[in-house]
Amino acid sequence: MGTKVLFVTLLLCELSVIAIAVMMRRPVDVPFQKNYVPSWANDHMKYINGGAEIQLLLDKYSGTGFQSKGSYLFGHFSMRIKMVGGDSAGVVTAFYLSSQNLEHDEIDFEFLGNRTGQPYILQTNVYAGGKGEREQRIYLWFDPSKDYHTYSTLWNMHQIVFFVDDVPIRIFKNCNDLGVRYPFSQTMKIYSSLWDADDWATRGGLEKTDWTKAPFIASYTSFHVDGCDASTQQSAMVCSIRGGMWWDQKAFQDLDGEQYRRLQWVREKYTIYNYCTDKSRYPNAPPECARDRDM
């Protein structure tokens, strides 16, 4: 009888952990001021409904950006963003995590604007120890300037996953055992910015920003942060201990079957560039590409 009770108790505990994990994955809508502060050109930022929504403005004088108040080591981070509409060539909207050291770590979403009628390009990249050059580019299956969509990153010791509306568009596995550096020791802040990059963003810089269309406006809401706050040395040590957070659980150490099917759908239908298959840059594919099933 005692053994049965123990078994049931352990089973309930395990189910509780799974239930909590699933629950905690869902983004929570919070005002901008709860987790973020402007980082530059505050006069190009507009607050709506008490900070429930903000707008970033870009004109020929300045863009603008914001950053998280805290630094994090692992977690789940998301925002709902409505991109610049109309002719957005040369304009970049960025949402990323980055450390501050010279050999920095970084996890990037970069949305590259385009001429009216042409689709946005979403570029993702991962830096570890100062090394990037892991670009992937996709077209989105919707117009991101027409409505809000959710863009999120899951980052743990096992993998980094980029999501668009809960659809995984990219995975980057921890391949430290293969000699590939992975972001697992440097704390990162969360950043977003709207800026002019017409020297490279649209058709390699051939399409320039049309300033007669300014100001360009990107809108944000649902500023969700569910990460391990590592803003102090003591808290960073706590965050580095694996196993205690929901994102450490087995369910989040890899994608499940349905998520891999969705990822494959994105790769087959919407991917326009993948560094893993760029033979001119990498005659031999980087070792992480096989583990990421990106070949």
C-alpha positions, -999 to +999 in steps of 0.1 A: +000+000+000+028+024+009+046+017-024+014+025-043+010+058-024+046+067-031+042+058-068+010+079-071+027+108-053+057+107-076+035+105-106+014+135-095+046+155-088+059+147-123+026+157-139+026+189-119+060+198-132+048+191-168+017+212-162+036+241-147+061+239-177+033+240-202+016+268-183+047+289-180+054+288-217+024+310-224+034+347-227+020+370-201+009+405-212+026+432-191+032+469-196+064+481-212+076+498-180+076+466-160+106+451-177+120+477-201+135+512-204+145+533-234+181+529-244+184+558-269+164+585-286+135+585-261+119+613-281+113+588-309+093+565-287+055+569-281+036+553-252+000+542-257-025+531-230-001+536-202+026+516-218+005+486-228+016+495-263+045+515-276+056+528-310+092+532-322+097+560-348+124+563-374+131+594-394+161+608-412+174+622-379+173+591-357+159+557-349+153+545-314+155+515-291+149+500-257+164+474-234+155+452-205+161+464-169+175+431-159+200+406-173+191+370-178+206+335-181+181+313-199+144+316-202+115+324-226+112+359-240+086+373-264+070+404-278+041+410-301+053+434-329+036+450-359+062+459-384+066+491-404+041+491-432+042+503-468+076+511-484+100+499-457+131+493-478+163+500-458+145+498-424+155+471-399+134+462-368+155+441-344+146+420-313+175+403-297+194+392-266+230+402-262+258+400-236+281+429-231+316+414-233+339+417-263+335+380-271+298+384-268+268+361-271+237+371-291+204+357-302+189+378-331+156+384-348+161+410-376+132+420-398+144+435-431+120+459-447+113+459-485+096+479-512+058+481-512+044+448-523+075+428-516+077+405-486+096+412-454+126+390-448+132+377-413+169+370-406+180+351-375+215+346-362+233+332-332+266+345-318+287+326-292+320+338-279+320+366-304+315+344-334+283+347-355+280+342-393+251+317-387+225+336-407+193+321-418+166+340-438+130+332-444+099+349-458+070+350-434+037+333-444+018+365-436+023+403-439+039+413-405+029+449-410-009+443-411-013+430-375+005+420-344+023+387-343+043+370-315+081+365-318+098+346-291+130+328-280+134+298-258+169+296-245+182+269-222+213+247-218+201+223-245+188+245-273+178+279-286+145+279-305+131+309-325+093+309-327+069+329-348+033+326-334+044+293-317+057+279-350+094+270-346+113+286-374+148+277-363+166+256-337+202+259-326+213+229-304+241+229-278+270+213-297+297+222-272+308+185-273+315+190-310+337+220-304+310+245-313+306+273-287+272+278-272+257+307-252+255+293-217+277+314-194+272+350-202+241+369-190+222+388-216+199+418-218+169+420-241+170+447-268+148+460-296+154+488-320+142+505-352+170+518-374+182+527-409+204+501-425+200+509-462+237+501-467+229+464-465+194+455-454+174+454-487+189+436-517+224+440-502+220+478-500+207+484-536+174+496-523+177+528-503+154+543-476+128+566-490+127+593-464+096+609-480+077+580-463+091+588-428+084+586-400+085+548-401+066+532-372+069+498-356+044+489-328+049+467-298+028+451-271+028+421-247+063+425-233+067+391-219+098+380-199+100+347-181+138+343-176+162+337-147+172+371-135+210+371-134+215+408-128+238+402-098+267+378-094+249+359-068+217+355-089+238+345-119+253+316-099+218+305-091+207+307-127+237+286-138+224+256-117+205+234-141+173+216-135+153+239-113+134+259-139+105+249-162+127+254-193+152+229-180+126+201-180+128+172-205+099+186-225+120+216-235+153+199-242+142+192-278+113+199-301+085+173-302+073+156-333+047+182-342+072+210-337+097+193-360+070+189-387+062+227-384+099+235-386+103+213-417+073+231-433+091+265-427+124+251-441+108+237-473+084+265-481+098+298-467+136+295-462+156+316-487+190+314-472+207+289-448+244+292-439+244+254-434+239+248-471+261+277-484+290+258-500+308+290-510+311+301-473+313+266-458+326+239-482+322+216-452+290+222-433+295+234-397+291+205-373+260+219-356+240+218-388+237+180-387+225+180-351+201+208-359+187+186-388+195+216-410+211+198-438 
